[in-house]
Amino acid sequence: MKFWLNAFYVGSFTGIISGIFGNGSTSFIQVGLLIIFGCSIQKSVGTTLLIILPIALIGGMGYFTVGYLDVVLFLKVVTGTVIGSYIGAKFTNRLQSNVLKFLMIATPAFSAIILFFGS
């Protein structure tokens, strides 16, 4: 029962963040899998990638229904992301866990700095 409650809380929290900000809440899902469920960094990353699929589909459909979708931009970014994700997945077995954990924290922190100072 504890497992299902934790899964519900992590899922609800990250789902709300994803719906509000449209970021897939990747870093929060990964932290939940690492800390609450005790997953390895590689299992956390791999699981998160598939968790994002239904989040993106449902959230994207919500934005699509109200007219917030640029189809051409979507196709271009998806193409690059698919290629990049495949290449990036190959690095998870080559990088040490502490490096992956650092990058997991550094990436959204760097994005936050860009958003804060760039706008």
N, C-alpha and C positions, 0 to 999 in steps of 0.2 A: 504493500500500500504506500509506503514511504517513497518508493521509486516513482509511482504514478503521480503522487502529489508534487514531488520535485520536478518531474517532467512537465506537469501542468503549469507550475509557477514559472519555470524557465521559459516554456513555450509562450505563455500569455504575456510575460514581460517583454520578451524579444519580439513577439508579434505586434504588440502595440507600438514599440519603437520603430519597427519596420514600416508599419502602416503610416505613421506620422512623418518619418524622415525619408522613407524610400531607400534606405541603405542596406536592406536585407538583414540588418543587425548582426552581421557576421561575427564581429569581435565579441559581442555579448553572448552569442550562442557558444562560441569557442570557450570562453571563460567558464560558462555554466557547465559545459561538458568536461573541462579540465578539473574544476574545483568540486562541483557538486557530484558528478558521476565518476570522477577519477580516471578519465580516459587519457591515453597517451596523446602527445601533441599531434602525431600523425593521424591517429584515429579521430581526434577532435576535428582536424582540418577536413579529412575525407568525409566524415559524417555531416559536417556543416555544409559542405558543397551540395550535398543532396537534400539537406533540409531546406536550403534556400530555394530549391526548385518550386515546391508548392507555394512558398511565401511569395515568390516573384510572380507566379502565374495568377494567384488570387488577387494580390495587390495591384499587379499590372492591369488586370481586367477592370478593376475598380477605376483606375485612372483612365483607361481606354474609354470606358462608358461615358465619361464626362468630357472627353475630347483632349486629354493631355497626353497624346502619343505622337511623336514624330517618327513615322514608319521608316523613312530612309535613314535617319540617324540611328534608330533601333537596329536595323540590319547591319550597318557599318560597325557599330560598337559590339554587337553580338559576334560578328566574324572575328574581330580582334580579340575579344575576351575568350572565345572558345580556343583559339590558338594559344593565347597566353596562359590559360588555365592548364592546358595539356602540358606545356613546357614547365610551368610552375610546379605541377604535381610531381614531375620527375625530380625536383630539388628536395622534396620533403624527406626522401630517403638518404640524401647526400649531405644534408645540413644537420648539425647537432641540434638536439632539442632546445638547448638554451639559446641558440641563435634564432631558431624559429619562434620561440616565445618572445624574444626581444623584438623581432620584426613584427610579430602580431600586435605588440603594443605600440611600436614606433610608427607603423603605417597609419592608423587612425589619428595618432597624435600629430603627425606631420600634416595630414589632411585638415585637421582642425586649425593648425597654424595658418595654412594656405587660405582657408575660408575666412578666418578672422581678419588677417591682414590684407587679403586680396580683394576684399569687397568694400 
